[in-house]
Amino acid sequence: MKTVFVMIKCELGRTYDVAAHLADNVPEVRSVYSTSGNYDLLAQFQLSPNQEIGRFITKTVQVAPGVKDTYTIIGLNAFTEDASSAGPDDI
């Protein structure tokens, strides 16, 4: 699996709409956070090995209603386990 973090700049007043759209319509989304600074949201996506990152970003994230700009960070190595994928006995 490929982990991709995308910082998203939204059109004014659309941050909550963009977050809801990603959470409700993009199965690859793992988390979406509001942030302060130059970008409004930070979204984490988990892509399958056969999914092309650039195509996913341009065809799914950048065209979401209310998205103005994106900045993509590719995760290389996870040093901690994703708690959402751990079972109750793993925590």
Residue pairs with C-beta under 8 A, 6 or more apart in sequence:
1 46
1 47
1 48
1 49
2 46
2 47
2 48
2 49
2 51
2 53
2 74
2 75
3 30
3 44
3 45
3 46
3 47
3 74
3 75
3 78
4 44
4 45
4 46
4 47
4 53
4 56
4 57
4 72
4 73
4 74
4 75
5 42
5 43
5 44
5 45
5 72
5 73
5 74
5 75
6 42
6 43
6 45
6 57
6 61
6 70
6 71
6 72
6 73
7 35
7 38
7 39
7 41
7 42
7 70
7 71
7 72
7 73
8 18
8 39
8 40
8 41
8 42
8 43
8 61
8 67
8 69
8 70
9 38
9 39
9 40
9 67
9 68
9 69
9 70
10 17
10 18
10 40
10 41
10 66
10 67
10 68
11 66
11 67
11 68
14 65
14 66
15 34
15 40
15 41
15 66
17 65
17 66
18 40
18 41
18 64
18 65
18 66
18 67
19 32
19 34
19 41
21 64
21 65
21 66
22 29
22 32
22 41
22 43
22 61
22 64
23 29
23 32
25 64
26 45
26 60
26 61
26 64
28 45
28 46
28 47
28 51
28 56
28 60
29 43
29 44
29 45
30 44
30 45
30 46
30 82
30 84
31 43
31 44
32 41
32 42
32 43
32 44
33 41
33 42
33 43
34 40
34 41
35 41
35 42
39 69
39 71
43 61
45 56
45 61
47 53
47 56
53 72
53 74
57 70
57 72
61 67
61 70
62 70
81 90
83 91
